[in-house]
Amino acid sequence: MNMALFKLGKARELMQQIREEIDGHLDAINENTAEIQANYSYVQKLDTRLEQVMARLDKIEAMLQEQPERNTVKPLSYPEKQVFLVLYTEEKPLSYGEIAHRTGYSEALVMHHIAELIEKGVPIIKSYFNTKPLIKIHRDFKELQAKENVINLSLKSFVEN
């Protein structure tokens, strides 16, 4: 009988160890489940935002398809041609002040001429560095100007003025 009690005690001990191990596994599973649920929630939010971005891109694409291709540029005035030429001959973006210095115009007048260039169809790229606007002409348009003289620049137009 002592042996039977001993075996029963040993069996209870083993059962308790098994129970503790199972409880440890359950705790780990519960922690992983909580992490998986949190990750799933995060992925759902990301998916929703991606859908919103895709919808916006679709709208932008539709708008761009509706716009006519800008192959023609309206004729430029002499001062606009001067500003254009400064931008055309420079590879890096320029500030309004740099353009004003090179043309001899005031910064306000340069801003006006840049706005006119944009209105007339010249693809101007404006970027900012430390809140300072920098201006340049789109690279593809520079190539087009070099090949087809879209702006109709000639030495004669500069000599006459």
Secondary structure as the mmCIF struct_conf table of DSSP 4:
data_model
#
loop_
_struct_conf.conf_type_id
_struct_conf.id
_struct_conf.beg_label_comp_id
_struct_conf.beg_label_asym_id
_struct_conf.beg_label_seq_id
_struct_conf.end_label_comp_id
_struct_conf.end_label_asym_id
_struct_conf.end_label_seq_id
HELX_RH_AL_P HELX_RH_AL_P1 ASN A 2 GLU A 66
BEND BEND1 GLN A 67 GLN A 67
HELX_LH_PP_P HELX_LH_PP_P1 PRO A 68 GLU A 69
HELX_LH_PP_P HELX_LH_PP_P2 LYS A 74 SER A 77
HELX_RH_AL_P HELX_RH_AL_P2 TYR A 78 TYR A 88
TURN_TY1_P TURN_TY1_P1 THR A 89 THR A 89
BEND BEND2 GLU A 91 LYS A 92
STRN STRN1 LEU A 94 SER A 95
HELX_RH_AL_P HELX_RH_AL_P3 TYR A 96 THR A 103
TURN_TY1_P TURN_TY1_P2 GLY A 104 GLY A 104
HELX_RH_AL_P HELX_RH_AL_P4 GLU A 107 GLU A 119
TURN_TY1_P TURN_TY1_P3 LYS A 120 GLY A 121
STRN STRN2 ILE A 124 PHE A 129
TURN_TY1_P TURN_TY1_P4 ASN A 130 THR A 131
STRN STRN3 LYS A 132 ILE A 137
HELX_RH_AL_P HELX_RH_AL_P5 ARG A 139 GLU A 148
TURN_TY1_P TURN_TY1_P5 VAL A 150 ILE A 151
HELX_RH_AL_P HELX_RH_AL_P6 LEU A 155 VAL A 159
#
